[in-house]
Every structure is written in C-alpha cells, then in structure tokens.
Amino acid sequence: MTDPLKFLVVDTLVGVQTFARQLLQSHGFTADNILCCADTDAALAQGLIFKPHFLITDWFPKAPLTGIQLFQRLREAQPSLHLSLLSFDVTPEHQRDAQAVGADFLLKKPFTAEQLKVEMTRSLDALAKHSPGLHGQVRHVMRTARPAARPVLPAIPPQPLVKPGDRVCFNGAMHVAQYVVHRHGETVVQLKGQNGFVPLDKLKPA
C-alpha cells in the first residue's frame, strides 16, 4: 500500500479534536494525515476528498447527518474505513447500532484522556492485526514513534470558536460560516458563497 494511513476526527469540542490529533501524532502519524472537523457536513465534504482510513466521530444524534450516516457515506469512497464513536448518551440501542456497523469502540462522554488513549491504541493494534494492507504501515509507524508523554486533554484555545451557521466579519464584510476544518495544524473556515478557506484568526464574530 502506497497511501499513508489517514485519520478523520469529527467533534464539536476543540479539546477532543486537539487531543486526538496529538495522541495520533505521539504514535508517529504525521499532522498532514490527520484531518479534524467540527461537524458532519464539513467532514463529508472534506472526507470524500481526503479519503481517511480511520474515522473517529461524535454520534451527532440531532444532526441531519449522524456520525454513523457519515461513516456509511465515506465508506462508499473508502470501503476499508474503520469507525470509532464518541457519545454523551450510550444506551443499549446505541451499542447495538455501533456493533451493527462494526465500530471499533463506542466511548461515553465525558471521558478521560487515558480512556481515549486506551481505546485508540487498542483500535490501532486491531487495525494492524486484521487489515493486511495496512499492517506493515501501522506497525512501522508505531514502532518508530518516540515514546509519548502522559496524555493530557488540552484546554480550548483562546481564539474564538466559530460554528457552521455563525455570522462572522471578514475584510469588513458580513459572512456566514459554512464549514469549519482543522488541517495542517490550523483551523480554517469556508464562508458561504466563497471559494477556499480563511484562517480562523482572520475572522471576527458578528
């Protein structure tokens, strides 16, 4: 396999996105191969291009596109996609639904940094064991990674958090945020009716 192993993390909480990214990097995976989104619409739009091998997402029970539906859509483009779910509400029905789509784990929020680390490490081990095409790459990356410090869930950055649908000011004009994406170490926003992405620190809340 020539494509590097890619991860897509989807959660409204910046702290969860940041910790998951740092945890994956501590295992040896590069920042360029870890994409973070704040909602499922952005994750679908970006994920169809990014084509991740591993999706870590909130359940998003009230969103038009739930975490499981996002997984099903992305799997059409990446059949070998693996799924891990996070949710504030974990019921027997949720557990059955997660199991039915083959999720590696369903972790109840709020969770500790150590709990997420344990589940993600177990999933990576399973990925290496049961996916022949990815086995060598996962083992090589994890074997050559530097030992990670004890994980700590980071505080939310002081920069303003913009959500899809929020009104923002950019270059003196009013806009509406459409997608919020964290990639290549920075958070960027696509404005409705505009091409390309704008760095978050260039926007002001309306």
Secondary structure, 3 states (H helix, E strand, C coil): CCCCCCEEEECCCHHHHHHHHHHHHHCCCCHHHEEEECCHHHHHHHHHHHCCCEEEEECCCCCCCCHHHHHHHHHHHCCCCEEEEEECCCCHHHHHHHHHCCCCEEEECCCCHHHHHHHHHHHHHHHHHHCHHHHHHHHHHHHHCCCCCCCCCCCCCCCCCCCCCCEEEECCEEEEEEEEEEECCEEEEEECCCCCCEEHHHCEEC
